[in-house]
Amino acid sequence: MGSRHQQRHLLRGGPEQEDATTLKLGEEFANAQCLYISEVRILLEAHVDSKENGSVTRQTTNVMQKTLEYVRAFSRFSNRDSVREVRQLLGKDDLAPFEMSQLANLCCEDAEEAKALIPSLANKVEDDQLQEMLNQMLTIKKFQG
C-alpha cells in the first residue's frame, strides 16, 4: 500500500523520489560535503585525543564510541596525508562529492566493481580512466605511513 500511495503522490506532482544511482539524493544533500569514513575517523580520534589531553571537557558518549569503533574498522586510509592525496586524486575528474566519497569508502579494486556498486559512474568516466584512479588510490592505501 505504501508504494502505491507514493506512486500516486508522484503522479500528482509530489516530491521526487531519492535515487543514489542517478545522484538524486534529496534537497538536504544538494550542497552538502560528503566525508570519507577515514575523515570521520580522523575527526573522532582528534576529539578523543583532545579529551585525553584535557583541552575538551565534553563526555564521550556511547554512540560516539560505537561510531569510532565502526570507522576504525572500515576506514581505508589511516592518516591525513593519505586522505588528502585521495581527495586530490578523485577531485581531478568531474565526479560528484557522493561518488568521490563512495569510491574512497569502498576502495574497489577494479572499474567493473566500482561501476556495479556506484551506478552513476557508468556514463561519467571511461573504464580505463576509472581503473587508473583506483590503482592510484590502492597505491596510496598500500604505502600510507
N, C-alpha and C positions, 0 to 999 in steps of 0.2 A: 504494500500500500504506500509506503514511504516514497519509493522511486516513482510510482505513477503520479503521486501528488507533486513531486519535484518536477517531473516532465511537464505536467500541465502548467505549473508555475512558470517554467521556462518559455512555454509556448505563448503565454500571456505577457511576455516581456519582463519576466522576473530576472533575478541576478544570474549571471553566467556561472556555470559550474567550474570549479577549480580543476586543473588537469596539468600535472607536472610534466607529462610527456610533450605538451605543447607550450610549456612555460606559462600557463595561466595559473598563477599562484595565489591570486586574490589581491584585493586592494591593499591589504596590510603590508604586502611584500613588494609593492611597486617600486619603492625607493629604498628598500632595506638592504643592508650589507649582510652577506652570508659569511659566517665564521666557519672555519675548518674545525673539526674536532680537536686537532692539535693546537689551535689557537685558544680554544676554550680551556684545554689542559694547562697551557702556559698561564692564562689569566687566573685560573683557580689555584694553581701552585704558587703564583705570586701572592695571592691573598693569604694562603696558608703560611707562607714564609713571613709575610708582614705581621701576621698574627703571632707567630712564634717569636719574632724579634721585638714584639711589643708595640709596634707602630700602629696596629689596628686592634681595637678592643671589641669589635663585634664578634658574637659567638659563631662558631662553625656549626651549621645546622646539619641534621641527619640527611636532609635532601642534598645539601652541598657535598657532604662526604660521599654519598652514593653516586652523585654526578661525577665527582673527582675519580672515584674508582672506575666508573664507566669510561671516561675519557682517557684514563691511563691505559685501559685495556684496548681501546680502539683507535687511539691516535696513531697516525702513521709517521709523524715527524716529531722528534723529541726536543728540538731547540729552536730558538727564534731565527737563527740564520737560515736553517733549512726551510722553515715556513716562509720566510721572506723570499728565498730563492724560488720556491714553488709558486708563490703569488706572482712573482715576476714572470716566470715561465708561462703560467696559464693566462696571464694578463696580456700576452703578446697577440693572441688571437681574439676574434670577435665573439667571445663566449660570455654568456650571461653569468652574473655572480652565482646563481644557483648551480649552473653547470660546472663552474670552476670549483665550487665547494664540494660538489658530488665527486668530481674527478680526484680531488685531493683526499677526500674521506675514503673513497673506495679503493684508490690506488690500484686500478686494474692493470693487468699485465699486457693485454692486447686490445687493439682498437675494436675488434668484433665484440668482445665482452663489454667494453665501455659503452658502445652504442646500444647494446642489448639492455644494459642497466640504466642508461640515460638516453632514451629515445629521441629527445630533442636535438641531439648531436648529429643525427642521421644525415640531414641535408645541410649541415653547417660547416663541417670540416671533413676533408678527404681522409681516407683510412691511413695513408702513409704519413700524412702530417700529424694526425692524432697519435699514431704509433710512435713517431719521433718524440712527441711531447711526453707520452707515457714512459718511454725509455729514459728520457732525461729525468723525469720525476723519480723513477725507480733508482737511478744512479744517485740522485740527491739522498734518497732514503737509505741507500746502502752505505754511503760514505759520510753520513752525518756524524758529528763529533760527540 
